[in-house]
Amino acid sequence: MRTSWADSVANAENSAFATGASASTNNAANTNTSAAVVAAAPRPDRAAYVPPHLRNRAPAVVEAPVPSPINGPSAAKLPSGLRAPSGGTRPGGGPVRDMGRPGFGGSRGGGSWGSRSGGWDRREREVNPFTNDEETTDAAFDGQENTGINFDAYEDIPVETSGENVPPPVSTFAEIDLGDAVNENIRRCKYVKPTPVQRHAIPILVAGRDLMACAQTGSGKTAAFCFPIISGIMRGPPSHRQRGSRTVYPSALILSPTRELSIQIHEEARKFSYQAGVRVVVAYGGAPINQQLRELERGVDILVATPGRLVDLLERARVSLQNIRYLALDEADRMLDMGFEPQIRKIVEQMDMPTRGQRQTMLFSATFPREIQRLASDFLFNYIFLAVGRVGSSTDLIVQRVEFVLESDKRSHLMDLLHAQRVNGTSAKQALTLVFVETKKGADSLEHWLCMNGFPATTIHGDRTQQEREQALRSFKSGATPILVATDVAARGLDIPHVAHVVNFDLPNDIDDYVHRIGRTGRAGKSGLATAFFNENNSSLSRSLAELMQEANQEVPQWLSRYAAARSHGGGGGRNRRSGPRFGGRDFRRDSSNRSGAGDYFGGGSGYGGGAYGASPGYGGGAYGNPGLTSAWD
Ligand SMILES: Nc1ncnc2c1ncn2[C@@H]1O[C@H](COP(=O)(O)OP(=O)(O)OP(=O)(O)O)[C@@H](O)[C@H]1O
């Protein structure tokens, strides 16, 4: 990964130099500003942003954004389904002010593409984020580039949508007018066609609707929320800032639970927004804040952040959320569980962010327990629920194996697996193995033991410094240390190419954590292997594990079925949210308990988007509330 804070120091110097060179270009572009109509949320009257290095010079001529006509050219190009919905009700009744909603691309997004300026046009001086890709496609992984992606594996996946006036899905990127720059970047990313979650989510988001989206690990959720945000910002007016103030006013906020995931989203978003005149900045804990402040001062349209560091920036008044038009929570169920929820509420409800309905909110995850859905609905406005694949299910691209291994035998068993991998001809460098353990101490100890036994390993967990964490990931990705021993800090979101095998050396207590962990392999249509060591200590997971495996067409060992049956009969399993009837892709608003007397959850619309779902009543288990092994997190 190149976008660590350490790397960015070097980048900052380059771009500071280039900034001066392009200042005159910006001024020329400013006179041609053609911005879209601004969202209805009252926006503070701010002077145009002046880059720090130009502040003491003669003021640049920056024209006020010129509103372009409603139903401008890009609106006309949109299929009718992508235009702003005509009706709907607010949670408390009353008409929806859709027309005033930010991001309603259909009827409000009339800006011409590529004309974004107002002091922000940095296409000339941007570091090319795609050069990293060439560097990392090194000799160790020759022949394993993205060409093997098989998205046909996702073609007949069941899809459920619910909510009012659900915009129809698209089959190609070309059907959605994301703008030339984004289209060019899609091509640079070698994305030939949208994945199922992208086919459904992008039109929904481009139409300005709030969304709760659940889709399997590795199925392209990042692009599903990034493309609409970037193209919405490209259509909108340039970001502005009060003269003399060091506070910045991003238009979009993307929150994620871990530093490494935020770094990754930032890298992806930079690729998607390359030469689009949209600036993406990342802020996360464990790295020097001054460097991040300098990056922010150079301008920010999209801020990617971990919650803790963001709160710090807000309290220092270095970031204001009052111009936020797009709010995305990645790994949203994790962001709203007991560990993070107070911080998220503070950010979303107690700072200066526009209220729901005045901003566009999008929540994405591979798992969405019902109780978390209920919590999440506080942040959403007349939203659409989208489930691609079954909620919380695992992809059958991953072969899952469960082996009964006593605690005392785990190390030798792991050694057998690693030896077998070598014997099978999978070069250590080409087949990365990710081993999940329960504790930070356990991670260090296992790493040491592996290294002593001739298996180059490294580790990532919350007790390591941020520099060490980033270095460990780099070393793992490059194949220099093809084994990474990790706590749950690496369980969610990380997209590491060439992870062939995930080993649950210690199983998690929560089945959703298992889903995310094994999802580090078998991504983007590729196959993968996940092996779990199970023993008496994991019996509370037996039932949900057996069910999950069955659903993903995996072979369930008889002994595991017996454990699962014992849990069912014995009434144990209170920990597992899914104990009870099977999970399916369910919008919690459709549950009868929520419908009675709670019509406010659901405006009464329909809109099943063609899902072949069974009638399973969703998460039957108890209340979500056990934060699991939070000690492993930041
Ligand atoms: N349309 C596409 N065509 C080809 N590859 C794609 C496409 N969309 C995304 N990808 C690739 O698929 C991989 C997985 O994407 P991403 O990390 O967004 O998955 P995710 O659904 O967010 O997973 P997780 O649930 O683990 O966070 C990435 O390497 C990404 O570049």
The ligand as an SDF file (V2000), in Angstrom:
LIG
                    3D

 31 33  0  0  0  0  0  0  0  0999 V2000
  -17.0840   -4.2180  -11.8400 N   0  0  0  0  0  0  0  0  0  0  0  0
  -15.9650   -4.7960  -11.4540 C   0  0  0  0  0  0  0  0  0  0  0  0
  -15.2420   -5.5530  -12.3250 N   0  0  0  0  0  0  0  0  0  0  0  0
  -14.0910   -6.1640  -11.9140 C   0  0  0  0  0  0  0  0  0  0  0  0
  -13.5850   -6.0920  -10.6610 N   0  0  0  0  0  0  0  0  0  0  0  0
  -14.2780   -5.3650   -9.7740 C   0  0  0  0  0  0  0  0  0  0  0  0
  -15.4810   -4.6700  -10.1120 C   0  0  0  0  0  0  0  0  0  0  0  0
  -15.9210   -4.0230   -9.0210 N   0  0  0  0  0  0  0  0  0  0  0  0
  -15.0360   -4.2750   -8.0400 C   0  0  0  0  0  0  0  0  0  0  0  0
  -14.0520   -5.0790   -8.4880 N   0  0  0  0  0  0  0  0  0  0  0  0
  -12.9000   -5.5930   -7.7180 C   0  0  0  0  0  0  0  0  0  0  0  0
  -13.4270   -6.5370   -6.7930 O   0  0  0  0  0  0  0  0  0  0  0  0
  -12.6310   -6.5500   -5.6090 C   0  0  0  0  0  0  0  0  0  0  0  0
  -13.5270   -6.5120   -4.3880 C   0  0  0  0  0  0  0  0  0  0  0  0
  -14.1680   -5.2600   -4.3210 O   0  0  0  0  0  0  0  0  0  0  0  0
  -14.4910   -4.5700   -2.9100 P   0  0  0  0  0  0  0  0  0  0  0  0
  -13.2680   -4.5260   -2.0660 O   0  0  0  0  0  0  0  0  0  0  0  0
  -15.2030   -3.3160   -3.1950 O   0  0  0  0  0  0  0  0  0  0  0  0
  -15.4840   -5.6520   -2.2810 O   0  0  0  0  0  0  0  0  0  0  0  0
  -16.4950   -5.5010   -1.0730 P   0  0  0  0  0  0  0  0  0  0  0  0
  -17.8130   -5.9670   -1.5530 O   0  0  0  0  0  0  0  0  0  0  0  0
  -16.4150   -4.1300   -0.4910 O   0  0  0  0  0  0  0  0  0  0  0  0
  -15.8950   -6.5650   -0.0490 O   0  0  0  0  0  0  0  0  0  0  0  0
  -15.9540   -6.6140    1.5580 P   0  0  0  0  0  0  0  0  0  0  0  0
  -17.3420   -7.0190    1.9500 O   0  0  0  0  0  0  0  0  0  0  0  0
  -14.9470   -7.6350    1.9240 O   0  0  0  0  0  0  0  0  0  0  0  0
  -15.6160   -5.2320    2.0540 O   0  0  0  0  0  0  0  0  0  0  0  0
  -11.6880   -5.3760   -5.7090 C   0  0  0  0  0  0  0  0  0  0  0  0
  -10.4090   -5.8550   -6.0620 O   0  0  0  0  0  0  0  0  0  0  0  0
  -12.2530   -4.5460   -6.8250 C   0  0  0  0  0  0  0  0  0  0  0  0
  -11.2530   -3.8380   -7.5340 O   0  0  0  0  0  0  0  0  0  0  0  0
  1  2  1  0
  2  3  1  0
  2  7  2  0
  3  4  2  0
  4  5  1  0
  5  6  2  0
  6  7  1  0
  6 10  1  0
  7  8  1  0
  8  9  2  0
  9 10  1  0
 10 11  1  0
 11 12  1  0
 11 30  1  0
 12 13  1  0
 13 14  1  0
 13 28  1  0
 14 15  1  0
 15 16  1  0
 16 17  2  0
 16 18  1  0
 16 19  1  0
 19 20  1  0
 20 21  2  0
 20 22  1  0
 20 23  1  0
 23 24  1  0
 24 25  2  0
 24 26  1  0
 24 27  1  0
 28 29  1  0
 28 30  1  0
 30 31  1  0
M  END
$$$$
